[in-house]
Amino acid sequence: MLKVVELSKDFGGLHAVNGVSFEVGEGTITGLIGPNGAGKTTTFNLLAGAFPPTGGQILFDGHDVTNLRDFEIFRLGLVRTFQIPRPFAEMTVLENLMTVPQRQLGERFWNNWLRGGAVRNQEHQIREQAIEILEFLGLFHLGDAPANQLSGGQLKLLELGRALMSEPKMILLDEPGAGINPTLLGEIVDHIADLNKRGITFLIIEHNMDLVMSLCEPILVMADGALLTQGTADEVQRDPRVLDAFLGGTPA
């Protein structure tokens, strides 16, 4: 589903990503790990179109998305979440989900006068979709609460919910387990596994090794801006280069 070929990104003299190549198979939950400064988040930003690469190619679902902008990649079904959630803080949880679908008729003010019925019907469908996702994520009871009242773990679930509202083919999850309690972490892991069974592909950046080793296969390992190795959980854990990168290596 995703193919990355010799991907690079330079910031002045800093080679943040340096000739990285890998593939993410359709229907997999692929993990991306590495020490701080390894280039993982920069790679995510390149995949999501946050900024253009210095070199290389990105192919998603048969499309060359190397130089597409973030909203164009989003429309193709490649969606990302953020390590630090970015909801509309004053809007309700339900409203945050309802803002996601694109090309809503009500966004053009004249449709509210000329096509009022169609606008209301579409809004009703979007609301029902959002409610279904809130129920799936266990957030239905918080639907009318402002997003700024949610805990850190609940915000991570809201981020996942907003991604689901776009009906994605693949989700880039940036540290879904960071800073949340074990109970909510277990819920997030269960939701990822369930969504994967429904056909959504995942690429996950995560520092929680228990989560990665139990959920992800294959696992990609980055260090110093390059892809160090990839393989199953057992293969990665036994690779001395991985131990050196995490325990004795020098991050970029």
Secondary structure, 3 states (H helix, E strand, C coil): CEEEEEEEEEECCEEEEEEEEEEECCCCEEEEECCCCCCHHHHHHHHCCCCCCCEEEEEECCEECCCCCHHHHHHCCEEECCCCCCCCCCCEHHHHHHCCCCCCHHHCCCHHHHCHHHHHHHHHHHHHHHHHHHHHHCCHHHCCCEHHHCCHHHHHHHHHHHHHCCCCCEEEEECCCCCCCHHHHHHHHHHHHHHHHCCCEEEEECCCHHHHHHHCECEEEEECCEEEEEECHHHHHHCHHHHHHHHHCCCC
